[in-house]
């Protein structure tokens, strides 16, 4: 069995570039048409694409939800979180 160091030394020339995947939606010609979405890989510093890479239809990038942490109080006598009031937990 190879150690991690041996594996890395054997595969040092194989560099994988991981690019984020963004969600885009095709802007329909008619507002009554259904919106179609697709995923597109591109670098974080790349400008958003404005047309579909295969069809040339106009597109816009969809901003998807991120991850937010609530405040956590580690004091054993008092706890606090985003749901302590119950307003966000139904």
HELIX and SHEET records of a PDB file:
HELIX    1   1 UNK A    4  UNK A   10  1                                   7    
SHEET    1   A 3 UNK A  37  UNK A  41  0                                        
SHEET    2   A 3 UNK A  21  UNK A  26 -1                                        
SHEET    3   A 3 UNK A  59  UNK A  62 -1                                        
END                                                                             
